[in-house]
Amino acid sequence: MPLGRTASPPAAFASPARGGSRATRAREPEFVDPSAVTYLRNMRRRGELDRASRSAGHRFDLLEARWRPDELRAAITTGLAEAKQSGTTCTWVLSNHDVVRHATRYGLPQDDERPHHAKDWLRSNGTAPALDRVLGIRRARAAALLMLALPGSAYLYQGEELGLHEVADLPDDVLEDPVFHRSGGTEKGRDGCRVPLPWAADAPSFGFSDGPPHLPQPRWFGPHAVDAQESDPASTLQLYRHALELRAQLQRAEELEWCATDSAVLHFVR
């Protein structure tokens, strides 16, 4: 993950290796590892978390919320309340290796008729519904600043700091995800968010390896490469680096206060 040395303890990198298990924690009840995270889609069952069993639950509420202030606020409010009740820290994530990248999700329609357009978009190889790539990355950048301003721990998925969109048009013959094969091709799978990152815009395989990568990288990866963003103070990579520096400096107690404001605005103080 090309964030240099700016990633501080309040932010971590999403990885299946960070998963914790109740069995493991039960064998070592005196040890609470702050990096041990269990992936929970729904933590609304009371008693799901406690200090003796695991230190944090990897919440999907923020990830699953659409770009709507009511859904985002509900995810934040519920997450903080349940973390406080269970005596754990709250965790936040916008993307991971199992879902369409949030820059793409936020650039798709956010309506009520079809609340989850991402799978339809994937099945169409990225042709329908129409994706507004510019709007998606603008919202993704704003969402990153929102998440990094929240109390608790933030998890970043590799490539989001480069502003990468989902790669939806991978040919069927290169797809590796068992989801694609088990569904007989009716589900595209998760390979589109797992394409190797671009490090150098003009290098073979965009600097990822000397040979062809295991999943082909699209040509539009070039402007998103690390070396193309390093010298641009307005790039998404530099935005993340600066935000992480500020997060490390400005950490406060794990609480926030919502401010009265327009219903279309999320306004809180810490």
Phi, psi and chi 1 to 4 in degrees:
 res  aa     phi    psi   chi1   chi2   chi3   chi4
   1 MET       -  118.1 -160.5  172.0 -159.8      -
   2 PRO   -81.3   57.7   30.8  -35.9      -      -
   3 LEU  -104.4    4.8  -72.9  168.9      -      -
   4 GLY    66.1 -142.4      -      -      -      -
   5 ARG  -103.1   17.7  -59.5  178.0   61.2 -174.4
   6 THR   -89.5  -11.5   59.0      -      -      -
   7 ALA   -72.9  118.5      -      -      -      -
   8 SER  -102.5  168.6   58.5      -      -      -
   9 PRO   -51.9  -33.8  -29.9   36.5      -      -
  10 PRO   -66.2   -9.4  -24.7   36.4      -      -
  11 ALA  -125.1  140.3      -      -      -      -
  12 ALA  -133.5  175.0      -      -      -      -
  13 PHE  -110.0  130.9  -52.0  124.9      -      -
  14 ALA   -67.1  126.0      -      -      -      -
  15 SER  -155.4  136.8  166.2      -      -      -
  16 PRO   -61.3  -20.8   18.8  -30.5      -      -
  17 ALA   -68.7  -14.3      -      -      -      -
  18 ARG   -88.9    2.6  -71.6 -169.8  176.3  -87.2
  19 GLY   -67.7  144.7      -      -      -      -
  20 GLY  -114.2  160.5      -      -      -      -
  21 SER  -126.8  149.2   72.0      -      -      -
  22 ARG   -60.9  -36.9 -179.3  172.1  -66.2  -84.2
  23 ALA   -63.6  -44.5      -      -      -      -
  24 THR   -63.5  -46.5  -59.7      -      -      -
  25 ARG   -66.2  -33.0  -61.6  -95.3   67.4   81.9
  26 ALA   -67.1  -30.8      -      -      -      -
  27 ARG   -74.9  -22.5  -73.3 -164.2  -62.7  -90.0
  28 GLU  -129.1   64.2  -59.2  177.9  -75.3      -
  29 PRO   -64.2  -21.7   24.1  -34.4      -      -
  30 GLU   -81.5   -9.9   73.5  -75.9   -4.1      -
  31 PHE  -109.4  122.1  175.5   70.0      -      -
  32 VAL  -119.2  105.1  177.8      -      -      -
  33 ASP   -86.9  118.3 -178.8   -5.3      -      -
  34 PRO   -65.7  -13.5   22.4  -33.2      -      -
  35 SER   -96.3   -3.1   69.1      -      -      -
  36 ALA   -80.5  118.7      -      -      -      -
  37 VAL  -128.1  131.9  176.6      -      -      -
  38 THR  -104.9  136.6  -63.5      -      -      -
  39 TYR   -86.9  113.4  -64.6   81.8      -      -
  40 LEU  -124.0  122.1  -59.9  173.0      -      -
  41 ARG   -74.5  -34.0 -178.9  165.5  -60.7  -83.6
  42 ASN  -140.3  115.5 -171.6  -30.9      -      -
  43 MET  -102.6   21.0  -72.6  168.9   47.5      -
  44 ARG   -82.7    2.0  -69.6 -174.9  175.1   82.7
  45 ARG   -86.7  121.9  -64.0  179.3  -63.3  -82.6
  46 ARG   -59.9  143.2  -67.4 -172.1  179.8  -85.5
  47 GLY    80.6    9.5      -      -      -      -
  48 GLU   -65.8  -34.6 -169.3   76.4   52.6      -
  49 LEU  -123.9  145.7  -65.6  176.4      -      -
  50 ASP  -158.1  160.4   58.3   76.6      -      -
  51 ARG   -62.1  -29.2  -72.6 -170.4 -177.2  -84.5
  52 ALA   -75.7  -19.0      -      -      -      -
  53 SER  -106.5  -37.2   61.0      -      -      -
  54 ARG  -165.2  159.8   53.6  173.6   73.7   91.4
  55 SER   -92.3  -26.2   60.5      -      -      -
  56 ALA  -158.3  150.3      -      -      -      -
  57 GLY  -108.3  135.8      -      -      -      -
  58 HIS   -82.6  100.0 -163.3  163.5      -      -
  59 ARG   -78.3  143.7  -60.6 -171.3   66.2   91.5
  60 PHE  -108.0    2.1  -69.2  105.2      -      -
  61 ASP   -58.6  -46.2  -55.3   57.1      -      -
  62 LEU   -68.0  -38.7 -159.5   60.0      -      -
  63 LEU   -61.2  -39.6  178.1  153.9      -      -
  64 GLU   -85.1  -11.4  -66.9  176.9  -21.5      -
  65 ALA   -72.7  139.7      -      -      -      -
  66 ARG   -77.2  172.5  -70.8  171.4  -68.4  175.6
  67 TRP   -77.5   69.8 -172.3 -106.3      -      -
  68 ARG  -139.2  131.1  -63.8  172.3   61.5  155.7
  69 PRO   -59.1  -35.5   18.2  -30.2      -      -
  70 ASP   -66.1  -40.8   56.9  -24.8      -      -
  71 GLU   -71.4  -39.6  -66.2 -172.6   13.9      -
  72 LEU   -65.7  -44.2  -66.9  168.8      -      -
  73 ARG   -64.4  -42.1  177.9  166.2  176.7  162.2
  74 ALA   -61.2  -41.2      -      -      -      -
  75 ALA   -63.2  -41.8      -      -      -      -
  76 ILE   -69.3  -47.3  -65.2  166.4      -      -
  77 THR   -61.7  -46.1  -59.3      -      -      -
  78 THR   -65.6  -42.0  -57.5      -      -      -
  79 GLY   -60.9  -45.5      -      -      -      -
  80 LEU   -67.0  -40.0  -69.0  173.1      -      -
  81 ALA   -65.1  -42.8      -      -      -      -
  82 GLU   -73.1  -33.1  -66.9 -179.1   -9.2      -
  83 ALA   -65.7  -41.4      -      -      -      -
  84 LYS   -64.3  -41.5 -177.8  176.9 -178.6  178.9
  85 GLN   -64.7  -37.0 -178.4 -177.8   33.8      -
  86 SER   -91.6   -3.4   60.7      -      -      -
  87 GLY    73.0   28.1      -      -      -      -
  88 THR  -118.2  175.7   62.3      -      -      -
  89 THR   -90.1  149.4 -171.9      -      -      -
  90 CYS   -85.2  145.4 -158.8      -      -      -
  91 THR  -122.0  146.5   58.8      -      -      -
  92 TRP  -131.0  143.6  -49.6  105.9      -      -
  93 VAL  -153.1  142.9   59.8      -      -      -
  94 LEU  -106.9  -28.6  -65.9  168.4      -      -
  95 SER  -144.5  159.3  -77.0      -      -      -
  96 ASN  -153.9 -172.3   63.0   29.1      -      -
  97 HIS   -79.3    6.5   59.3 -154.6      -      -
  98 ASP  -113.5   -2.0  -71.0  -32.6      -      -
  99 VAL  -133.2  162.1  -61.6      -      -      -
 100 VAL   -62.6  138.0  171.1      -      -      -
 101 ARG   -56.5  143.8  -70.6 -174.6  176.1  -85.5
 102 HIS   -69.8  -25.2   62.4  -84.3      -      -
 103 ALA   -59.9  -35.8      -      -      -      -
 104 THR   -77.5  -44.9  -63.7      -      -      -
 105 ARG   -57.3  -41.7  -60.6 -161.6  -45.8  -89.7
 106 TYR   -73.6  -14.9  -67.5  153.0      -      -
 107 GLY   -93.3   -2.1      -      -      -      -
 108 LEU   -95.0  162.3  -67.1  170.1      -      -
 109 PRO   -54.7  141.5  -26.3   35.7      -      -
 110 GLN  -111.9   35.5  -53.6  -70.7  -57.4      -
 111 ASP   -87.5  174.9   55.3   62.5      -      -
 112 ASP   -87.7  -21.3  -70.2  -39.6      -      -
 113 GLU   -63.8  -45.0 -176.8  178.7  -10.7      -
 114 ARG  -131.7   84.3  -68.4  -79.8  -65.9  175.0
 115 PRO   -63.3  -21.6   22.4  -32.6      -      -
 116 HIS  -123.9   87.9  -58.2  -69.0      -      -
 117 HIS   -82.8  -15.3  -74.5  -77.2      -      -
 118 ALA   -59.1  -42.4      -      -      -      -
 119 LYS   -67.0  -39.4  -75.0 -169.3  174.3 -177.6
 120 ASP   -60.6  -42.9  -65.3  -21.7      -      -
 121 TRP   -62.6  -41.6 -178.9   81.4      -      -
 122 LEU   -64.0  -44.3  -88.2 -178.2      -      -
 123 ARG   -60.6  -28.6  -68.2 -170.8 -168.1  100.3
 124 SER   -88.0    9.2   73.3      -      -      -
 125 ASN    59.3   32.9  -69.6  -35.8      -      -
 126 GLY    82.5   23.7      -      -      -      -
 127 THR  -106.1  -26.3   60.0      -      -      -
 128 ALA  -151.5  137.5      -      -      -      -
 129 PRO   -67.9  169.2   26.9  -34.1      -      -
 130 ALA   -65.2  135.8      -      -      -      -
 131 LEU  -100.1  126.3  170.0   64.5      -      -
 132 ASP   -94.7   95.3 -172.0  -30.2      -      -
 133 ARG   -65.3  -38.3  -61.1  178.1   73.8   89.1
 134 VAL   -67.4  -45.9  173.8      -      -      -
 135 LEU   -63.1  -39.7  177.7   62.2      -      -
 136 GLY   -60.3  -44.6      -      -      -      -
 137 ILE   -73.3  -33.4 -169.9   57.9      -      -
 138 ARG   -60.7  -44.4  -74.8  177.1   56.7 -165.7
 139 ARG   -68.8  -37.3  -71.7  173.5  169.2  173.7
 140 ALA   -64.2  -39.4      -      -      -      -
 141 ARG   -65.4  -42.3  -73.5  164.6   61.5  103.9
 142 ALA   -64.8  -40.4      -      -      -      -
 143 ALA   -64.3  -37.1      -      -      -      -
 144 ALA   -62.5  -43.0      -      -      -      -
 145 LEU   -66.3  -37.7  -64.2 -179.1      -      -
 146 LEU   -61.1  -50.9  168.2   65.8      -      -
 147 MET   -61.6  -42.6  179.7  179.9   71.1      -
 148 LEU   -73.9  -11.4  -67.6  174.3      -      -
 149 ALA   -89.4   -9.4      -      -      -      -
 150 LEU   -81.0  153.4  -66.3  173.5      -      -
 151 PRO   -66.3  155.3  -15.5   28.7      -      -
 152 GLY   102.3 -154.7      -      -      -      -
 153 SER  -111.8  137.2  -60.5      -      -      -
 154 ALA  -110.1  137.0      -      -      -      -
 155 TYR  -115.1  128.7  -75.3   75.2      -      -
 156 LEU  -108.0  137.3  -50.0  179.4      -      -
 157 TYR   -98.2  133.1  178.9   57.4      -      -
 158 GLN   -50.2  130.1   53.6   91.7   12.9      -
 159 GLY   101.6  -22.9      -      -      -      -
 160 GLU   -68.3  -29.2   69.7  173.0   80.3      -
 161 GLU   -71.2   -9.1   76.7  -75.6    5.0      -
 162 LEU  -100.5   -2.1  -60.0  178.0      -      -
 163 GLY    72.7   30.6      -      -      -      -
 164 LEU   -73.5  139.3  -66.5 -176.2      -      -
 165 HIS   -90.5  167.0  -82.9  -81.6      -      -
 166 GLU   -65.3  143.0 -172.8   86.1   -0.8      -
 167 VAL   -95.3  102.4 -179.0      -      -      -
 168 ALA   -93.4  -16.7      -      -      -      -
 169 ASP  -106.3   31.8   55.9   -6.6      -      -
 170 LEU   -64.1  134.6  -68.3  169.5      -      -
 171 PRO   -63.3  149.1  -14.9   26.2      -      -
 172 ASP   -57.7  -34.0  -71.3   -3.8      -      -
 173 ASP   -75.0   -5.8   60.4   -7.0      -      -
 174 VAL  -107.5   -7.4  -55.0      -      -      -
 175 LEU   -67.1  136.4  -64.1  179.1      -      -
 176 GLU  -112.8  -19.5  -59.5  176.8  -16.7      -
 177 ASP   -65.2  126.7 -169.3   -9.9      -      -
 178 PRO   -56.7  -26.5  -24.8   33.7      -      -
 179 VAL   -56.8  -41.9  169.5      -      -      -
 180 PHE   -63.9  -45.9  172.7   76.8      -      -
 181 HIS   -73.5  -40.3  -60.1  -74.1      -      -
 182 ARG   -67.9  -28.5  -69.6  171.3 -177.6  167.0
 183 SER   -87.5    2.6   69.0      -      -      -
 184 GLY    68.0   24.3      -      -      -      -
 185 GLY    87.9    1.6      -      -      -      -
 186 THR   -77.4  -22.9   59.3      -      -      -
 187 GLU  -113.0  131.2  -64.6  -70.3  -20.5      -
 188 LYS   -69.4  -32.0 -171.2   78.4  172.8 -176.8
 189 GLY    91.8 -167.3      -      -      -      -
 190 ARG  -111.4    9.9  -57.9  160.7  -67.3 -177.9
 191 ASP   -64.7  -26.1  -70.1  -48.4      -      -
 192 GLY   -64.8  -21.5      -      -      -      -
 193 CYS  -100.8    4.1   66.9      -      -      -
 194 ARG  -114.0    7.6  -57.5  175.8  177.0 -176.2
 195 VAL   -63.2  135.4  175.8      -      -      -
 196 PRO   -54.5  143.6  -28.6   36.7      -      -
 197 LEU   -70.0  150.1  -59.2 -172.7      -      -
 198 PRO   -88.5  121.9   30.9  -32.0      -      -
 199 TRP  -102.4  -38.4  -68.3   85.6      -      -
 200 ALA  -131.8  123.2      -      -      -      -
 201 ALA   -62.6  -33.9      -      -      -      -
 202 ASP  -107.5    7.4  -62.7  -38.2      -      -
 203 ALA   -92.1  155.6      -      -      -      -
 204 PRO   -57.9  139.4  -23.9   34.0      -      -
 205 SER    54.3   27.0  -60.9      -      -      -
 206 PHE    51.5   34.4  -67.4  113.2      -      -
 207 GLY    79.2    3.5      -      -      -      -
 208 PHE   -74.0  -38.8  177.1   76.2      -      -
 209 SER  -157.9  168.3   62.4      -      -      -
 210 ASP   -75.2  -28.4  -66.0  -28.1      -      -
 211 GLY  -108.6 -175.5      -      -      -      -
 212 PRO   -62.5  139.4  -20.5   32.7      -      -
 213 PRO   -72.3  162.3   27.6  -34.0      -      -
 214 HIS   -68.0  -23.9   60.4  -75.3      -      -
 215 LEU  -126.7  131.0  -69.9  169.4      -      -
 216 PRO   -65.7  137.8   23.0  -32.5      -      -
 217 GLN   -92.0  135.7  -58.8  151.9  -59.0      -
 218 PRO   -73.5  158.0   28.1  -34.5      -      -
 219 ARG   -64.2  -29.1  -63.5  179.2   65.0  179.2
 220 TRP   -70.6   -4.3   55.9  -99.1      -      -
 221 PHE   -65.6  -26.2  -97.6   24.4      -      -
 222 GLY   -48.7  -57.0      -      -      -      -
 223 PRO   -64.7  -15.7  -21.9   33.3      -      -
 224 HIS   -90.7   -4.1  -65.9  -85.4      -      -
 225 ALA   -61.0  154.0      -      -      -      -
 226 VAL   -57.2  -47.5  174.9      -      -      -
 227 ASP   -67.7  -20.3   66.6   -8.3      -      -
 228 ALA   -79.7  -19.7      -      -      -      -
 229 GLN  -103.7  -17.8  -61.9 -164.5   42.4      -
 230 GLU   -55.7  -42.2  -70.4  -88.9   18.7      -
 231 SER   -94.2    3.1   59.8      -      -      -
 232 ASP  -103.6  108.0  180.0    4.3      -      -
 233 PRO   -65.0  -16.7   22.8  -32.7      -      -
 234 ALA   -95.6    3.7      -      -      -      -
 235 SER   -72.3  160.8   70.0      -      -      -
 236 THR   -65.4  -37.1  -59.7      -      -      -
 237 LEU   -59.9  -45.3  176.4   58.7      -      -
 238 GLN   -69.3  -32.8  -63.2  -65.8   10.3      -
 239 LEU   -60.0  -46.5  175.4   78.8      -      -
 240 TYR   -64.1  -43.9  -92.6   75.9      -      -
 241 ARG   -60.8  -45.5  -74.8  176.6  170.6  171.7
 242 HIS   -65.9  -41.2 -174.0   47.7      -      -
 243 ALA   -63.5  -38.5      -      -      -      -
 244 LEU   -68.4  -37.1  -73.8  168.9      -      -
 245 GLU   -61.8  -45.8  -71.3  174.3   -6.9      -
 246 LEU   -65.2  -38.7  -70.2  175.0      -      -
 247 ARG   -60.7  -41.8  178.9  175.9  172.4   83.0
 248 ALA   -64.7  -34.7      -      -      -      -
 249 GLN   -80.5  -29.0  -62.7  168.0   14.6      -
 250 LEU  -110.2   16.4  -58.8  175.1      -      -
 251 GLN   -60.2  137.7  -80.7  -63.3  -60.2      -
 252 ARG  -133.1 -170.8  -63.2  -67.3 -175.9  -91.0
 253 ALA   -60.0  154.4      -      -      -      -
 254 GLU   -80.6   68.7  -68.0 -159.4   15.9      -
 255 GLU  -156.6  159.4   56.3 -172.5   24.3      -
 256 LEU  -147.3  164.4   60.1   76.2      -      -
 257 GLU  -125.6  122.8  178.7 -177.3  -12.9      -
 258 TRP   -75.3  141.5  -69.3  104.7      -      -
 259 CYS  -107.8  142.5  -59.7      -      -      -
 260 ALA   -64.9  128.2      -      -      -      -
 261 THR  -162.3 -176.3 -173.6      -      -      -
 262 ASP   -58.9  144.3 -174.9  -79.8      -      -
 263 SER   -65.7  -16.7   60.6      -      -      -
 264 ALA   -89.2    2.2      -      -      -      -
 265 VAL  -120.5  138.1  176.1      -      -      -
 266 LEU   -97.8  115.8  -68.5  177.8      -      -
 267 HIS  -133.1  116.2 -176.4 -172.9      -      -
 268 PHE  -141.2  162.0   60.8   82.9      -      -
 269 VAL  -126.1  152.2  -65.8      -      -      -
 270 ARG  -128.1      -  -70.3 -173.3   59.5 -167.4
